[in-house]
Amino acid sequence: MPIQYYLFLSLALFVIGIMGALIRRNAIIIFMCIELMLNAVNLLLVAFSKMFNDPSAQIFVFFIMVVAAAEVAVGLAIIVMMYRKVHSVDINILNRLKH
């Protein structure tokens, strides 16, 4: 399969992630869009690793997945605490947490 297919798929996933993070106001949706962008980058790294026959990019992808898993744990904990405090996951309501 040509590398262009992977490039277009990765670009499409990344653009969907950016648009979702910029347009939506729900913290959980924004969180999922950030994860979608990370997976788009991982797909691109694996595609280039296959194209250049270099396994070091796949090791880098593994470390990105480990950091993303830690991000999920911390991010969901923050979202749960935000929901307990203000009973909403709307990011516009976060201004109330300043006071």
QUITAVEN-V872123 format. One record per residue. N is the residue number from 1. RES is the residue in one small letter. SS is DSSP state (hx for helix, st for strand, lp for the rest). OMEGA is omega in radians with two decimals (999 if undefined). BURIAL is + if it has 24 or more other ideal C-beta (glycine too) atoms within 12 Angstrom, else -. Layout:
N	RES	SS	OMEGA	BURIAL
N	RES	SS	OMEGA	BURIAL
This chain:
1	m	lp	-3.10	-
2	p	lp	-3.12	-
3	i	hx	-3.12	-
4	q	hx	3.12	-
5	y	hx	3.10	-
6	y	hx	3.11	+
7	l	hx	-3.13	-
8	f	hx	3.11	-
9	l	hx	3.12	-
10	s	hx	3.10	+
11	l	hx	3.13	-
12	a	hx	3.11	-
13	l	hx	-3.13	+
14	f	hx	3.12	+
15	v	hx	3.07	-
16	i	hx	3.11	+
17	g	hx	3.12	+
18	i	hx	-3.12	-
19	m	hx	3.12	-
20	g	hx	-3.13	+
21	a	hx	-3.12	+
22	l	hx	-3.03	-
23	i	hx	-3.01	-
24	r	lp	3.14	-
25	r	lp	-3.14	-
26	n	st	-3.07	-
27	a	hx	-3.13	+
28	i	hx	3.11	+
29	i	hx	3.11	-
30	i	hx	3.11	+
31	f	hx	3.11	+
32	m	hx	3.11	+
33	c	hx	3.07	+
34	i	hx	3.08	+
35	e	hx	3.10	+
36	l	hx	3.09	+
37	m	hx	3.09	+
38	l	hx	3.12	+
39	n	hx	3.07	+
40	a	hx	3.10	+
41	v	hx	3.10	+
42	n	hx	3.10	+
43	l	hx	3.13	+
44	l	hx	3.10	+
45	l	hx	3.12	+
46	v	hx	3.12	+
47	a	hx	3.11	+
48	f	hx	3.08	-
49	s	hx	3.11	-
50	k	hx	-3.10	-
51	m	hx	-3.10	-
52	f	hx	3.10	-
53	n	lp	-3.10	-
54	d	lp	-3.08	-
55	p	lp	-3.10	-
56	s	hx	3.09	-
57	a	hx	3.11	-
58	q	hx	3.04	-
59	i	hx	3.09	-
60	f	hx	3.08	-
61	v	hx	3.10	+
62	f	hx	3.12	-
63	f	hx	3.06	-
64	i	hx	3.11	+
65	m	hx	3.11	-
66	v	hx	3.11	-
67	v	hx	3.11	-
68	a	hx	3.10	+
69	a	hx	3.07	-
70	a	hx	3.10	-
71	e	hx	3.11	-
72	v	hx	-3.13	-
73	a	hx	-3.13	-
74	v	hx	-3.12	-
75	g	hx	3.11	+
76	l	hx	3.07	-
77	a	hx	3.10	-
78	i	hx	3.14	-
79	i	hx	3.11	+
80	v	hx	3.12	-
81	m	hx	3.08	-
82	m	hx	3.13	+
83	y	hx	3.11	-
84	r	hx	-3.08	-
85	k	hx	-3.01	-
86	v	hx	3.12	-
87	h	lp	3.08	-
88	s	lp	3.05	-
89	v	lp	3.09	+
90	d	st	-3.06	-
91	i	hx	3.09	+
92	n	hx	-3.14	-
93	i	hx	-3.13	-
94	l	hx	3.12	-
95	n	hx	3.11	-
96	r	hx	-3.13	-
97	l	hx	3.13	-
98	k	hx	-3.02	-
99	h	lp	999	-
